[in-house]
Amino acid sequence: MADMSNNELLKFGSEITRHNEIIQKEWYKRYQMNFPYALDYEGNIVHHIMNCILQDDECDKLILKQALNLREEQSKNIVLS
C-alpha cells in the first residue's frame, strides 16, 4: 500500500464495501486523519472521495478532533518557523 499514489489509494478505498484496516493505516500514516479525510493547506477538512470541503460542524467527533490536533500542530510549526 505504501507505494500506491493518493489517487490509487482513494480509488481502491472507495471501491471496497467494508472498512479496510490496511487502507486506514496507510491513509492515517500520510494524513493523521481517518480515511478519506485530510486537511488542505488552509486547514479545511476535505473528504477526498467526494472531493469536497466539510465544515467542522458537518464532521463527527473523531474527525473533528483529528483536524483540531493537526491545526494545532500546524500553528505551532508556523510560530517556530
Beta strands, then each sheet from edge to edge (+ up, - down):
strand 1: 37-39
strand 2: 45-47
strand 3: 52-54
sheet 1: 1+ 2- 3+
end
